[in-house]
Each structure stands twice: as C-alpha cells, then as structure tokens.
Amino acid sequence: MNRFVLLSLILMVSISACTVYREYPIDVYQPGKIAIPPDVQNVALIYRNFNYGGDTLKHYYKDDFKLRKARNEPKNLDSILIKTCLNEMAGKFKTNKTFSQVKVLPYDLFKKHSGEKLPALNFELVKKLTNSSQTDLLISLETFSYFFSEYSGNLETPESNEVITAAVWAVYDPTTEKLIERKAMIDTVFWNGYDEQGNYQKKTRLPPRETALRIASQLAGESYTKRFIASWETVNRMYSIPPLPDFSEAAYYVEEGKWDNAINLWKKYATDKNGKMAINARYNLALAYEMKDDLETAAKWIAAAKKLALEFRSKEDLKIILLYQKILDKRVKDIQRLNQN
C-alpha cells in the first residue's frame, strides 16, 4: 500500500512537471479606458491655455541639431493647432457616436497663464462652463506643447523630420465634482524618405514645419479620443496540456475552435478523484466557457480550480488561476459598462 502511494505521488509530480501552457489569441470588445457615467450625453471641449514656466521652445525648431528661431509663422499658430486638435477630437466623437452632442468652446475663453504646477479647475467654474454650454461633461486640454525637428540626408539615410507633441488632458464631471482623469500624453510623428516596404524614395516631399505641426496636432486629438471609444483588442489566454493523450487531443480541438469537443475531454478529469490533474481540467474548462460567452459558468470553473489548488497548496497553479480569475472579473465589469453605454 505504501509502495502504491509512493508511485502515485511520483506519477503526480512527473505529470505536474511536464505540464505545458499554450497561448490562445482571442478578440475581445473592450470599453474605452475612461469610465464615463452612463447618463452623460453632451460634452464640452475646452483649451485651458496653460503653459509651464519652462516651456519656451514652441516657436523654435531644430535644424540638424542646431536650435533656430521659427520665422514667418502665423501669429495665431497656437490657436490654429489647438483648434485642429480639438476639432479632430469632436469629429471622432461624432463619427463614433460616443456622445449625443459635442461642443468646442471658444479658444480664448481662458487667458494665457503659466506656472510650475498645474492645479485642477475649480468645480464652480466647471459647473458654470457646462451649464452655459448645456453639457454634462468637460474635457479640458490643459496644456499643449510641440517641437519640430528636421534632419538632412546623406548617402546612407534620407532626409527626415519629426514633431513631438506633449499634452495634458483632464476630464471633469460637474455632477459628482470628480476629476475622472488627468492624463499626460506624448506623441511623436516622424516622416522620412522610406515607403511602407522600407524602400528609399529619393523624390519624397516631406511636410514643411507648419504642415507637420498641423498633422501632429490632429493626431494628438485623435490619440486621446481613443481612450473614450470601445474597440476590439487581441489578447492572449492560456490553457494547460498535461502529458496525457486526452489533453493533447483537446489541444487539437482548441486550435480548431471545437470547444464542445474539448469540454467533453476535460470534464473526464475535472472531478476530485483526479487529484492535481483536476486543477488543469477545471482551469481549461473555465477558458472554454469564456470562449462560449458563458462567463457565469467560466467563473464557477475557475473558482473550483482555485479551491483544489488551495487544497494541494500548488503555488504555481494558484498564481495562474488567480490571474485568470482577475481577467474574468474584469470582463464581466467591462460588459456591464458596454451595456450601460
């Protein structure tokens, strides 16, 4: 009897040691990164017109690593770029039907001001702005900076130029008096003489400074807009393959997308009598039911896998199970947010 127990333990250890995990990519529809209250219908976009004290290079540019003062640029260049940025954001919101109505408030609503710190707006002021514009939310471009560089080409590399934009965005909810988000974003737009296949095009015309700044400002507005918009995202899940023929066969069914066939094989090992092997089976079953969009059943199987991993004090299994349990919990909350919106 003791010899049988010993052999069983050796077999279980060897199986556990040989278990491999394989990634399985799936497309998940996720809400925007910013949790907007479901009753928000109309939004106002505004420019805060704040500059940090050390931000003094906007009207300069780099010419082959030499700093030069920009000449013949429009006096209202800042206004042009800010309007380009906010109008692009408004257009994307309307195209994606993120809000019922989007209003871009006048550029000069705030007088230009600067400092070393950027405090949040007072909510009395936020309420005045949203009340007067009949909106439910205020998105503020708190500060916006940009810098253009150009580089001459040589025998090895073509000429190129780039624009770096730096923006701080804030989202204010006047109803709850809550700063939903304060986010700094830095984007780089780069142009050179290579095409998409990496071939050097000698006659490529690069955009001049003002045109490049307009394009970069447009992309800066688009970049932050993406944080509000639901989108598809490819993510990886993992399933386990212990060294048993049924699990290998189930892995084949997974790759073919035949989840019901894989479920039938895994369920044979999901009972308590299968010991640690049941941890793998239950974990895989949780994944299978997620793929079938049955998140309630998936949650039950991952909880069952966790219970068994705790009983066997299997730290490695528990680590993977807890991570997946957190992922499933987030998916449930994301779906709730999508349904609310």
C-alpha positions in Angstrom: 0.0 0.0 0.0 2.8 2.4 0.9 4.6 1.5 -2.3 1.4 2.3 -4.3 1.0 5.7 -2.6 4.7 6.4 -3.3 4.3 5.5 -7.0 1.2 7.6 -7.2 3.0 10.6 -5.8 5.9 10.2 -8.2 3.5 10.0 -11.1 1.6 13.2 -10.0 4.9 15.1 -9.6 6.2 14.0 -13.0 2.9 14.9 -14.7 2.9 18.3 -13.0 6.5 19.0 -14.0 5.7 18.1 -17.7 2.5 20.2 -18.0 2.9 22.9 -20.6 0.8 26.1 -21.1 0.0 27.3 -24.6 -1.3 30.7 -25.6 -4.6 31.1 -27.4 -5.3 34.6 -29.0 -8.9 36.0 -28.9 -10.5 39.2 -29.9 -12.3 41.0 -27.0 -14.5 44.0 -27.4 -13.5 46.4 -24.6 -15.0 49.7 -23.4 -12.9 52.8 -23.5 -10.2 53.3 -20.9 -12.2 56.2 -19.3 -15.3 55.2 -17.3 -17.8 57.8 -18.4 -21.1 58.0 -16.3 -23.9 56.3 -18.3 -26.1 59.4 -18.1 -23.6 61.7 -19.9 -25.0 62.7 -23.2 -23.4 66.0 -24.2 -19.8 67.0 -23.7 -17.8 70.3 -24.0 -14.2 70.5 -25.2 -12.1 73.4 -23.9 -8.5 74.6 -24.0 -7.1 75.6 -20.6 -4.4 77.8 -22.2 -1.8 76.9 -19.5 1.9 76.8 -20.1 4.6 75.5 -17.8 7.2 78.1 -17.0 10.0 76.2 -18.7 8.1 75.6 -21.9 9.8 78.2 -24.1 10.7 76.3 -27.2 7.4 76.0 -29.1 8.4 78.8 -31.6 11.8 77.3 -32.2 12.9 74.3 -34.2 15.9 72.0 -34.6 17.8 72.1 -37.9 20.3 69.3 -37.9 20.7 69.5 -34.1 21.0 73.3 -34.2 18.3 75.3 -32.5 16.8 78.1 -34.6 14.0 80.6 -34.2 11.0 79.9 -36.4 10.4 82.7 -38.9 7.3 83.7 -40.9 5.0 81.5 -38.9 1.4 82.8 -38.4 0.9 84.9 -35.3 -2.1 82.7 -34.4 -0.2 79.4 -34.8 -1.1 78.3 -31.3 -4.7 78.9 -32.0 -4.6 77.1 -35.3 -3.0 74.0 -33.8 -5.3 73.9 -30.7 -8.4 74.2 -32.9 -7.1 71.5 -35.2 -6.6 69.2 -32.1 -10.0 69.8 -30.6 -11.9 69.7 -33.8 -10.3 66.4 -34.7 -11.5 65.1 -31.3 -15.0 66.4 -31.8 -15.1 64.8 -35.3 -14.1 61.4 -34.0 -16.6 61.6 -31.2 -19.4 62.3 -33.7 -18.3 59.6 -36.1 -18.2 57.0 -33.3 -21.4 58.4 -31.7 -19.6 58.5 -28.4 -21.8 61.4 -27.2 -25.1 62.9 -28.5 -23.6 66.3 -28.8 -20.0 67.7 -28.8 -19.3 71.4 -28.3 -15.9 73.0 -28.8 -15.8 76.1 -26.6 -14.0 79.2 -27.8 -10.2 79.1 -27.9 -9.7 82.3 -25.9 -12.1 81.5 -23.1 -9.2 81.3 -20.8 -6.5 83.9 -20.8 -3.0 82.6 -21.3 -1.4 81.8 -17.9 1.6 79.8 -16.7 3.2 78.3 -13.6 5.3 75.5 -12.3 2.3 73.4 -11.2 -1.0 72.7 -13.0 -3.8 72.6 -10.5 -7.2 71.2 -11.3 -10.0 73.5 -12.3 -12.4 74.7 -9.6 -15.7 72.8 -9.8 -17.7 76.0 -9.5 -16.1 77.1 -12.8 -16.6 73.7 -14.3 -20.3 73.9 -13.5 -20.6 77.4 -15.0 -19.0 76.2 -18.2 -21.1 73.0 -18.5 -24.3 74.8 -17.5 -23.8 77.6 -20.0 -22.9 75.2 -22.8 -25.7 72.8 -21.7 -23.3 69.8 -21.4 -22.8 67.0 -18.9 -19.0 66.7 -19.0 -16.0 68.9 -19.6 -12.9 67.6 -21.4 -10.0 70.0 -21.0 -6.8 70.2 -23.0 -5.0 71.6 -20.0 -1.7 72.4 -21.8 -0.3 71.7 -25.2 3.3 71.9 -26.5 5.1 71.0 -29.7 8.5 70.9 -31.2 9.6 70.4 -34.8 12.9 68.9 -36.0 14.4 68.4 -39.4 17.5 66.4 -40.5 19.4 66.5 -43.7 20.0 63.2 -45.5 23.3 61.6 -46.5 24.5 58.7 -48.6 23.2 56.2 -46.0 20.0 57.8 -44.8 17.3 60.0 -46.4 16.3 63.4 -45.0 13.7 63.3 -42.3 11.6 65.5 -39.9 9.5 64.9 -36.9 7.1 66.6 -34.5 6.9 65.8 -30.8 3.6 66.9 -29.1 3.1 66.9 -25.3 -0.4 67.4 -23.9 -2.1 67.1 -20.5 -5.8 66.2 -20.7 -8.4 66.3 -17.9 -12.0 65.1 -17.7 -14.3 66.8 -15.2 -17.7 65.5 -14.1 -19.6 68.5 -12.7 -22.4 66.4 -11.2 -20.2 64.4 -8.9 -17.5 67.1 -8.8 -14.9 64.4 -9.7 -11.8 64.7 -11.7 -12.3 61.5 -13.7 -8.8 61.5 -15.3 -5.7 63.7 -15.6 -3.5 62.2 -18.3 -0.2 63.3 -19.9 0.3 62.1 -23.4 3.5 62.5 -25.6 3.2 61.6 -29.3 5.9 61.6 -32.0 5.1 61.8 -35.7 8.0 61.0 -38.0 8.5 61.4 -41.8 11.3 60.2 -43.9 12.1 59.0 -47.5 11.2 55.3 -47.0 7.9 53.8 -48.2 5.9 51.2 -46.3 8.1 48.4 -47.7 11.3 50.1 -46.4 12.4 51.2 -49.9 14.2 54.6 -50.2 12.2 57.0 -52.3 14.5 59.8 -53.4 11.8 62.2 -54.6 9.7 62.0 -51.3 8.5 65.5 -50.3 8.4 65.9 -46.5 5.9 68.3 -45.0 7.2 71.7 -44.0 7.1 72.8 -40.4 3.7 74.4 -40.3 2.0 71.5 -42.2 3.8 68.9 -40.0 2.6 70.7 -36.8 -1.0 70.7 -38.1 -0.8 67.0 -38.8 0.7 66.2 -35.4 -1.9 68.3 -33.6 -4.7 66.5 -35.4 -3.2 63.1 -34.4 -2.8 64.3 -30.8 -6.5 64.9 -30.6 -7.3 61.6 -32.2 -4.9 59.8 -29.8 -6.7 60.9 -26.7 -10.1 60.3 -28.2 -9.3 56.6 -28.3 -9.4 56.4 -24.5 -13.2 57.0 -24.7 -14.1 54.7 -27.5 -14.9 51.0 -27.3 -12.7 48.8 -29.6 -11.7 45.3 -30.4 -8.4 44.2 -28.9 -6.5 41.0 -29.4 -5.4 39.4 -26.1 -3.9 36.0 -25.2 -5.4 33.4 -23.0 -3.6 30.3 -21.8 -4.7 26.6 -21.5 -2.8 23.7 -20.0 -1.7 20.5 -21.6 -0.5 17.8 -19.2 1.2 14.7 -20.8 -2.0 12.7 -21.3 -3.5 11.7 -24.7 -6.9 13.3 -23.9 -5.3 16.6 -23.1 -3.3 16.5 -26.3 -6.4 15.7 -28.3 -8.3 18.5 -26.5 -5.5 20.9 -27.6 -6.1 19.9 -31.2 -9.8 20.8 -30.8 -8.9 24.1 -29.2 -6.8 25.1 -32.2 -9.8 24.1 -34.4 -12.2 26.1 -32.3 -14.2 23.0 -31.4 -14.8 23.9 -27.8 -17.6 21.4 -27.1 -15.3 18.5 -28.1 -12.5 19.9 -25.8 -15.0 20.3 -23.0 -16.1 16.6 -23.2 -12.5 15.5 -22.8 -11.6 17.9 -20.0 -14.7 17.0 -17.9 -13.5 13.4 -17.6 -10.6 14.8 -15.4 -12.5 17.6 -13.5 -13.7 15.5 -10.5 -11.9 15.5 -7.2 -10.7 11.9 -7.6 -8.3 13.0 -10.3 -6.2 15.0 -7.8 -4.0 17.7 -9.2 -5.0 16.8 -12.8 -8.4 18.2 -12.0 -6.8 21.6 -11.4 -5.7 21.7 -15.1 -9.0 20.3 -16.3 -11.1 22.9 -14.3 -8.8 25.8 -15.4 -9.2 24.7 -19.1 -13.0 24.4 -18.7 -13.2 28.0 -17.4 -11.4 29.1 -20.6 -13.8 27.0 -22.8 -16.9 28.6 -21.3 -15.4 32.1 -21.7 -15.0 31.2 -25.4 -18.7 30.2 -25.4 -19.6 33.6 -23.9 -20.9 31.9 -20.7 -18.9 33.9 -18.2 -21.0 32.7 -15.3 -20.1 29.1 -15.8 -16.5 30.1 -16.5 -16.4 31.8 -13.1 -17.7 28.7 -11.4 -15.0 26.5 -13.0 -12.1 28.9 -12.2 -13.4 29.1 -8.6 -13.4 25.2 -8.5 -9.8 25.2 -9.8 -8.8 27.7 -7.2 -10.4 25.6 -4.4 -8.5 22.5 -5.4 -5.2 24.4 -5.9 -5.5 25.7 -2.3 -6.1 22.1 -1.1 -3.0 20.9 -2.8 -1.0 24.0 -1.9 0.0 24.3 -5.5 1.5 27.8 -5.6 2.3 27.8 -9.3 -1.2 26.7 -10.3 -2.7 29.2 -7.9 -0.7 32.1 -9.4 -2.1 31.3 -12.9 -5.6 30.7 -11.6 -5.8 34.0 -9.7 -4.5 35.9 -12.7 -7.2 34.4 -14.9 -9.9 34.9 -12.2 -9.0 38.6 -12.2 -9.3 38.7 -16.0 -12.7 37.1 -15.9 -13.9 39.5 -13.3 -12.7 42.5 -15.4 -14.5 41.1 -18.5 -17.8 40.9 -16.6 -17.4 44.6 -15.5 -16.4 45.6 -19.0 -19.5 44.0 -20.4 -21.6 45.8 -17.8 -20.1 49.1 -18.8 -20.6 48.4 -22.5 -24.3 47.6 -21.9 -24.8 50.7 -19.8 -23.4 52.8 -22.7 
